[in-house]
Amino acid sequence: MRGTLVEKIIREHLVEGTLEPGSEIAIRVDQTLTQDATGTMAYLQFEAIGLDRVKTELSVSYIDHNTLQVGFENADDHLYLAGVARKHGIHLSRAGNGICHQVHLERFARPGRTLVGSDSHTPTAGGVGSLAIGVGGLDVAAAMAGSPLYLTAPRVRRVELVGELPPWVAAKDVILELLRRLTVSGGVGWAMEYGGPGVATLTVPQRATIANMGAELGATTSIFPSDERTREWLRAQDREEQWIALEADQDAEYEDRIVLDLGQVEPLVAQPHMPDRVVPVREIAGIDIDQVAIGSCTNSSYVDLMTAAAMVRGKTIPPGVSFVVAPGSRQVLAAITRNGGLADLIDAGARILETACGPCLGVGQAPRSGAVTVRSFNRNFEGRSGTLDAGVYLASVETCVASALIGKLTDPRDLGTPPSIALPNAFRVDDSMIVPAAHPAKRDRAVEIIRGPNIKPLPLAEPPADEMDVEVLIALGDNITTDDILPAGAKLLPLRSNVPAYAEHVFGRIDPSFPARAQAAGAGCIVGGANYGQGSSREHAAIVPMYLGVRAVLAESFARIHRSNLINFGILPLVAEPEALKTLPQGTKLHLSGVHAAIDAPGGGDVRVTTEAGEALTARLSLTAREAKVLRAGGLLNSLRER
């Protein structure tokens, strides 16, 4: 089977459609992952489908987001997740075992396998040659039920890596350079496929860092070949038998190519409040900082943390700088403990957090008001840190630690000779914090699934009417994120399994009056700009507006995952011209007509939108035949239950 690496894996898993960019295809799903912030809803949806056991090769439920337990809600959700896993044949990675993407990379990701996860950073597994795609929780529930994953066949962009990274330059700087060139919407509709002689110079954790932040480009997936470096990684994880060689053919054809000379990359930093506001560190060095945070699924590997430990050995973080470190997995934490790296970090004044996502999504370590915080994370959206007016800068571990030591944003090249940290030949493997999926013959069919009082019934959408009167509830600009729609953070994440309570916070940072106005309107719509719904995979950004009566979103364009989530929950994703959208301010009353004809037309059709003043505009509803059936049914869950 010849072609690009992406084409090879898709063809091996193709069950419907033709592999032509822009057309809808369906692929067989080998593996799924969920995390607790999205997983509770995903498993409520799986239960609603009504199957006894998951049908995938492997499904893993991770507890890594909602681990700050200041009330009963998170602990109740964890108990529910444990019961679902035992009853339905799912592995459970317990709280404390680590971040889903780091643990999956270590213990489960395999070259050539397909993986879908209810987290936008699922493509991290592309670092070992998995075709890994982030989706909404309902799509994961459908995959666990045996349905293929439906997606638009991506165009494939070759990123040709040449040369070798200079001293003090990290894999994080590589993906920041691509964000600088392509922007947060530059990967929409694309699969990023890495190749070239420079690939061999990168370890699997370095590749995973790059693949992880392909989500910030808006890419469908990011993937590296499976080569001898991949084999070394799997051998170190005692999984060498799972290795296969996998790469693109020499004559493979790509729709686009980028050549990136690793030797020309320098330390970079993304400025507030978007991951593509990238500049060289040297250009803005000297900014006073208040906090440095190392961790997240992007940069919390063994080498990341040992590099940090070596940089601070024998030194002390200056007063006025809070230095926090969150190891990515129990395996990493145990390894740096045994070799003394943890002691070096503690001696320097680091605050050691548990192995979880933590401050990356505003769960703990919110900086002071007006603070400058430098983080090795993947997103710096406004307010995501937990402090609305904090300035969050994204950088490599090397830049983060250099800045922590100096107390100002610092180019690590100013520190002299860098430490040299190598991956171990073998990690000590301990899977005791992973509860394996029960064998079908041994599984207790009478397992009681305990649902705490915070777990509320699953709301279902209604099929869209042919004509509807709606009010513009809010009018927004470009690059609205799912964090903007429904904030995360320690206070709100525990409400993910309680839609009525979470509904009180829709657009809470932009317009706290939105929920009340939506309920008063009865039926409403949202007006956005380009790349509406970018960021995380959280399907709650569609479920909760649907619960509040949102029937349509009019925008210039949509982020991939959010558009799918809107359709999955019966909301019309309507595309209109920017100039037309500007004529629809908040409070405008609209009449939508011709909805059913637009849904039923091959490829979708036009919906007529008329204002109270009689002004009319046309909004395009582009749909595949499958998406049309889903919308007609009032969402994917209704459609699956009908089948």
C-alpha positions, 0 to 999 in steps of 0.5 A: 500500500503506497502513499503518504503515512496518513493515507496508508493508515486511513486506507488500512482502516477505511470502511466508507467513502473514498480517500479524497480530500474534502470528502467524508470518510469513515474509518475503523477505530482501534483505540479510544481514550477519555479523560474525566472532564469529558468522560463522564458525559461520554459514558452517560452517552455510551450507556444511553446507546444501550450496549453491554460492552465496548467493541474497540480493541482498547478503550481507556478511561483516564482521571487526570483533569478533575483531581482537585477535590474541594467538594464531593462532585469530582470524587463522585464522578470518579466513582461513576467512571470506575463503575462504568469501566468495570461493567463495560470492559474499559481500562481505568487509569486512576487519579494519580497515574498521570495525564492521559496523553503522557500515559497513553504514549508510554503504555498504549499508543501503537504505530499504525493504530487509530486512536480517537479521544475526547480531548483535542490533544489526542494527536500526541500519540502521533509521536509513535506513529498512531493516527490519533484524532481528537473528537467530542465525547459523543463521537467517542461513545459511538466509536466504543459502540462499534461505529466508525469515526466519520470525518472529512478526509484531510489534506496532507501537509508534509513538514520536511525536517532537516538539520538538528536542533541547536543547543538550548532549542527544544521541540517546543520551539519547533511547533511554536515556529510552525504556529508563527508561520501558519497561525491557529487556523492554518491547520484546519482541514490538514493532517500534519505529516512529519518527515525528512532526515531531521526526524531521526534526531528527535526522540519520541517525547520530542515528537509527541510535543510537536504532535500535541500542539498540532491541535493549536494549529487546528489540524485534524491530526499530526503524525511522525513515522515509526522508525528506530527511535520509535522502536527504542521508545517501545523497547524502553517501555517493554513493548518492543513487540508492538513496533512496526516500521511505518513511513511514507513512500519516497514518491508520495504526493502531498498537497503542501510542503514546508521545509523547516531547518531545525538548525535555524530554529531559536528559542521562541515564546507565544505572547498573550492571549493566543498560541500563534502570537509567537516571537523570539525570546530575545526580542522581548527578554527582560519582562519581569515574571511572577510565576513559572509552571512546567508540566501539561501533556505537552512538556512533562516527560522524563527528559523535560523534568530532568532538564529542569532539575539539572538547570536548577541544581545547586541554585535557588529560585529568587523571591517573587517567583513561584516555580511549580512543576507537575510531572506528566505521569507516575512513571516520570515522577518515580524515575526523577525521584529515584535518580535525585532529580526531584530533590534538585527541584525541591531544593531549588524551591519548586512547588511539586504538584500531583501528576495531573493537568492542573494549572494548564486548565486553571485547576490550581496555581492561578497566578496573582491578578495582573501577573506574568506567568511563563508556562510550558503548556499548550494554550494561553487563552485569556482567563484560562490560567484562572486569573482573567487579567494574567498574561500567559506566555508559552515557552519551552522548559528550557526558557521557562527554567531560565526565566525562573532562575533570573526572574525575568523572561530569559533566552536560555542561551544566556546561561552557557552550556546546556545540560545533556539529558538522555532517555533511559534505555529502560523505564521501570514499568508499573501499571498497578494504577491502571485497572485492566478491563475485565474479561467478558467471561469474568465480568460481573454483569450486575456491577452497580454504577453509582451516580452521585447527586451532581450527575444529572440526566443527559439532555437530548436535542429536538429535531430542527423545525423547518422554520424557526424564530430566533434571537441573536443572543450574542455577536462575537468576533474571530477565533472564539474558543471553547474556553470563551463559550464555556470556561474551565477551571477548578470552580466550573469543571466539576459541573461537567456532569451537571448540565443545568448547573453548568448552563449558568456559566455559558459565555460567563467571561464575555457576557454573564447575562447570556444564560438568563437572556437565552432562557428568556428568549426561548429560542436563540442563535449565536453570531460568530466570526472566523474559526468559531469554536477553536481550542478544546474538544469539549462538547459541552460548548455545544450541549449546554447552549443547546440546553439553553435553546440555541438552535443555530450558530452563524459564523464565517467558519468553524473549527473542525471538532466544534462544528461536529459537536454542533451537528451531534447536538442538533444545532445548525452550523450556518456559514455566512459572509463576514459583511452579512454577519456584521448586520446581525447585532445582539438582540436582532430577531431572525426568521429562519426558513427552508431548513428542511430543504437545506438539510435534505439537499445533496451536500446541504443547501441554503437557509434563508435568514430574514430580520424583523426589518425585512432584510434577508441574507443567505446562510449556507448549511453544508452537510454530508448525507450522514450529517443530514440524517444526524441533524434530521434526528436531532443529534447523533445520540437520537440517530444512533438510538433510532438505528 
